[in-house]
Amino acid sequence: MDFVLAAGLFGALIQLAAYVLNLYGRLSHESVWYSGTNAVGCVFTGYYAVVTNTIPFLLLELVWGGAALYKLTQIARVKKKTRRKSRGSRLGQ
C-alpha cells in the first residue's frame, strides 16, 4: 500500500469512526473531538482526492472540512465567552 492510499484510508476511517460514535451516542456532534476528527480526516482524504484527481470527492471534503472548522470556531467562541463570564462572576463576589 502506498502513502497516498494509506492517507486516504486513515482519513476516511477516522471520519467514519466519529460518525458511528455520534450515531450511537458515544460522541456528541457538539464536541471538539467530533469536529476536530472530521477536520483532520478531511485533510487526509482531501490530500488523497488532490493526488488522485477526484474532483467530486475533493469538493465534498472541502465542504465537509469547512463545516467542521466553522463548528470548531463556534465551540471555541462559546468556551471563551463562558470563561469570561465565570471570571467576572468570581471577581464580583
C-alpha positions as CSV (number, residue, x, y, z in Angstrom):
1,M,0.0,0.0,0.0
2,D,1.4,3.4,-0.9
3,F,1.4,6.5,1.2
4,V,-1.4,8.2,-0.7
5,L,-3.8,5.3,-0.3
6,A,-2.8,4.9,3.4
7,A,-3.5,8.6,4.0
8,G,-6.9,8.4,2.3
9,L,-7.9,5.3,4.2
10,F,-6.8,6.8,7.5
11,G,-8.8,10.0,6.9
12,A,-11.9,8.1,5.9
13,L,-11.6,5.7,8.9
14,I,-11.3,8.5,11.5
15,Q,-14.3,10.4,9.9
16,L,-16.4,7.2,9.9
17,A,-15.4,6.4,13.4
18,A,-16.5,9.8,14.6
19,Y,-19.8,9.5,12.7
20,V,-20.5,6.0,14.1
21,L,-19.7,7.1,17.6
22,N,-22.0,10.0,17.2
23,L,-24.7,7.8,15.8
24,Y,-24.6,5.6,18.9
25,G,-24.5,8.5,21.4
26,R,-20.8,8.0,22.3
27,L,-19.6,11.3,20.8
28,S,-21.6,14.5,20.7
29,H,-21.8,16.4,17.5
30,E,-21.2,19.5,19.7
31,S,-17.8,18.3,21.0
32,V,-14.4,19.4,19.9
33,W,-13.5,15.8,19.3
34,Y,-16.2,15.2,16.7
35,S,-15.5,18.4,14.7
36,G,-11.7,18.0,15.2
37,T,-11.7,14.4,14.0
38,N,-13.8,15.4,10.9
39,A,-11.4,18.3,10.1
40,V,-8.3,16.2,10.5
41,G,-9.9,13.4,8.4
42,C,-10.7,15.9,5.7
43,V,-7.1,16.9,5.5
44,F,-6.1,13.3,4.8
45,T,-8.9,12.5,2.4
46,G,-8.5,15.9,0.7
47,Y,-4.9,15.1,0.1
48,Y,-5.9,11.8,-1.4
49,A,-8.5,13.5,-3.6
50,V,-6.0,16.0,-4.9
51,V,-3.3,13.4,-5.7
52,T,-5.8,11.1,-7.4
53,N,-7.5,13.9,-9.2
54,T,-11.0,13.0,-7.9
55,I,-12.6,16.4,-8.1
56,P,-16.1,15.5,-6.8
57,F,-14.5,13.9,-3.7
58,L,-12.3,16.9,-3.2
59,L,-15.4,19.2,-3.3
60,L,-17.1,17.0,-0.7
61,E,-14.0,17.1,1.6
62,L,-13.6,20.9,1.2
63,V,-17.2,21.5,2.2
64,W,-17.2,18.9,5.0
65,G,-13.8,20.2,6.3
66,G,-15.0,23.8,6.1
67,A,-18.1,22.9,8.1
68,A,-16.0,21.2,10.7
69,L,-13.7,24.1,11.0
70,Y,-16.6,26.5,11.3
71,K,-18.1,24.4,14.1
72,L,-14.7,24.3,15.9
73,T,-14.6,28.2,15.8
74,Q,-18.2,28.3,17.3
75,I,-17.2,25.9,20.1
76,A,-14.1,28.0,20.8
77,R,-16.2,31.2,21.0
78,V,-18.7,29.7,23.4
79,K,-15.9,28.4,25.6
80,K,-14.2,31.7,25.6
81,K,-17.4,33.6,26.5
82,T,-18.1,31.1,29.3
83,R,-14.7,31.6,30.8
84,R,-15.1,35.3,30.7
85,K,-18.5,35.1,32.5
86,S,-17.2,32.8,35.1
87,R,-14.1,35.0,35.8
88,G,-16.4,38.0,36.0
89,S,-18.8,36.3,38.5
90,R,-15.9,35.3,40.7
91,L,-14.5,38.9,40.7
92,G,-17.9,40.4,41.6
93,Q,-18.5,38.2,44.7
